[in-house]
Amino acid sequence: MFLPALALIAALQASSVPASPPAGTGVVIREADTMVRQVPPHNGEGMSTAYRISDGVPNRAMEFRKRVLHQGAAIGLHPIAHDEVYYVVSGEGEVTSDGVTTSMRAGDAAYLFDGNVVGIRQTGEVDLVLIISYPLAQRKN
């Protein structure tokens, strides 16, 4: 019983995302392997560090990302075609949804709805660290 689990752990350690994981198994993604420094999306401002955590996961049905908005950075206003969650890990910011802006800080989550026009801005003394998650319209490989 334990040997197949040990073999899976060894395979995951050899490669952070197997090309084709066995049905029913999970995948371990190393955050550092997914890091990209970039201007925030949707005509954003400033600079951010994106961790596109789920991008390499085969046959996924959702996106799961971490984004660090550096001083003064913002993800620009954009319509969403799915429900989406912004969870604040650390820092402070302001989320806007359909013209209503609300302050957020560590431990806060913004649940945003399909059809909303949304964006978020870093406002505090330290970087705003977010987890962003949403379902995909169809599975991605």
N, C-alpha and C positions, 0 to 999 in steps of 0.2 A: 504493500500500500504506500509506503513512504518512498520507495525508489522512483516511481513516476514523478512525484512531487519534487524530489531532488534533481531529477533530470530536467524538469521544467525550470527550476531555479537556475541551474547551470546554463541552460539555453538563454534565459533572460539576462544573465550576467554577461554572457558573451556578446549579446546584441541587445540594445535597449528596446528595439521593436522588431520582433521576428517578422519575416516576410509573410508568413501565413501561419498564424497561431492555430493550434488544434481547437476544434469547436468546443466552446464552453470554458475556455481558459481566459485569464486576464492578461494584460500587458503592462509591464512596468516601463514608465517613461522617465528619463532623467531630465529634470528641468533645465539644467545647464546645456544639454544637447539641443534645446529648442530656442535658445535666446537669440533675438534679433534686435538691434538698435534701429529705431525708425521714427519718422514723424508719425504721430497718431493718425489713425484712419479717418475717413469722411471729412476731408479738408480740415484736419486737425491742426493744432498749433503747438509749437515747442517740440520737445523731444521726449521719446518714451523708450522703454525696454519692453519688448513683447516676448512672451514665452508661449509659443504656439504648441501647447502641450499635446493636444489631440490630433494635430495634423498628420502625423505618421502612423496613426492607428488604422489598420485595415478594417474595412466594412463597418465603420462607425456611424452612429445615428445622431451624434451630438457633438458640439464643439465645447471644449473646456480650455480656457486660456487664463493666463495671468498677465497683467499689464501693469507696468510701473510708469505712472505719469510724473515726469520730473517737474521741477519748479515752473509754474505758469503754463504747463501743457494741458491740452484738452483734446478729447475725441469730439469731432464736430457733430452738429445736429444731423440726424439721418433717420429716415423711416425704417422700421423693422417689420419683417413679415413673419414673425414668430414671437412667442413670449421669450423674455431674456432676463437674466439676473446679473446685476452688478453687486458683488459682495466686497466690502472694504476690509482689507486685512490690516492696513495701517495708513496713517495720514488722514488728511481732511480734503473734502471736495464738495462740489455742488453738482447734483444731477438735475437735468432738465428733461421733462416728459410732457409733451404737448403744451409747451409754454409755461409750465409750472416748475420753478426751480426750488430745490430743497437741499439743505446742507446735509452732509453725511460725514461720519467718522468711523474709526475702527469698530467692527462689530455690526455695522448697519448693512442692510441689504435693500436694494431697490428692485422690486419685481415690476418689470416693464411688459406691457401687453402688445400683442400683435396689432399693428397699425399705428402705434405711437410713434412720434418723432422725438428721438432721444439723443442725449449727449452728456458728457461729464467733464468737469474741469477740476484740476488740482488747485487748492486754495491755501493750504496750510504752510507751515515752516519746513515740513519734510515731504518727501515724495509720497504720492498717493498710490498705494499698492492695491490692485483690484483682482478679484477672480471674476471672470465673465463666462457665462455658460448659457447655451441655447440649443434647441433641437434643430436638426437639419431637415429640409423638406424631403430628402431621400438619402439613403446611405451613401457614404463616400469611401472609396478605396484609397 
